[in-house]
Amino acid sequence: MDQITPLKDWQSNPEYPFVVAGPCSAETEEQVLQTARELAQNKKISAFRAGIWKPRTRPNAFEGVGLQGLPWLKKVKEETGLPIATEVANAKHTELALLAGVDILWVGARTTANPFSVQEIADVLKGVDIPVMVKNPVNADLALWIGALERLSNSGIKKLVAIHRGFSSHEKSLWRNPPMWRLPIELKRLYPQLPMICDPSHITGKRDLIYRVSQKALDLGMNGLMIETHPNPEQAWSDADQQVTPTMLAEILIELDLRVPELHNPGYEQELEQLRSQIDRIDNELLDVLHHRMQVVHKIGDLKIQNGVTAFQIQRMNEIMEKRTGAALKLGLRPEYIEEMFRTVHEESIKTQTDMMREHHGLP
């Protein structure tokens, strides 16, 4: 993915984050055009989106209007001038969208998780110069996300965009799809040239949390937002709770605090470099401490082997978590952060000890 075209080179208003807005589903021609007309009055909107094929978890749910929705999107483009975007889940969808003059395609989370479907779409798009946005897969699998992007890149698509829409989780949470920010951050680290936007609608599942997630996404340096917008959200045929009105969207966009990825200011740069030097020194000290800790872990492993004791004791792990999070609170540190860190440290200690026991038994 070395030849990706920068987003600012093809988006309609490069001075502002790339904002794609419109209903979750195209329901009627009137609903689509009403939404588009209201959105077109907001110069911060980059493109109009509407799903016409809706992959649903179970049958008998509304699965989109299908082919009849494409002329509605064409009318949006003709009347408002907004570029139009829709989701494609297979080769046939892609062919039909291209014939209808759709400007931007996106690949949904369920499709991203299926390499066969992504490859079908990529094959149709060979030789086509069109922006394609790829949502992260439903499950937290970074390799699948990268694989989908690579398949499209290999087909010649240069206007690629990643969409962070959160990940499925069985744990009870504030979010419909927990954001797991570390995964999009890691994707950005691996492919800094890849534009990335956030879909706060699917992350939150609740319209009153849209601003909160949108601001965090921009604070993390994401390039834009995809926000589901409906003239009457409560009456929407799908995902009613997470859609906002065009007026609500305008208010959200006004409230957003835009930041720059870097600032060429001598005073700022000098102070930042001094603080980063402190971080570098502290990190080196942390590495020395972790090295020393692992040396002690090896001694514990030897002691357990000599006395026939298992590598893992649940009581000890609970004790570590309780004491470390308690100490974190006293230091003003977020307990969840410390718990995650020590869980990783403890898991590595257990892995080291089980590896030692395997070697002791002569196992490969």
Order of alpha helices (4+ residues) and beta strands (2+ residues): beta-alpha-beta-alpha-beta-alpha-beta-alpha-alpha-beta-alpha-beta-alpha-beta-alpha-alpha-beta-alpha-alpha-alpha-alpha
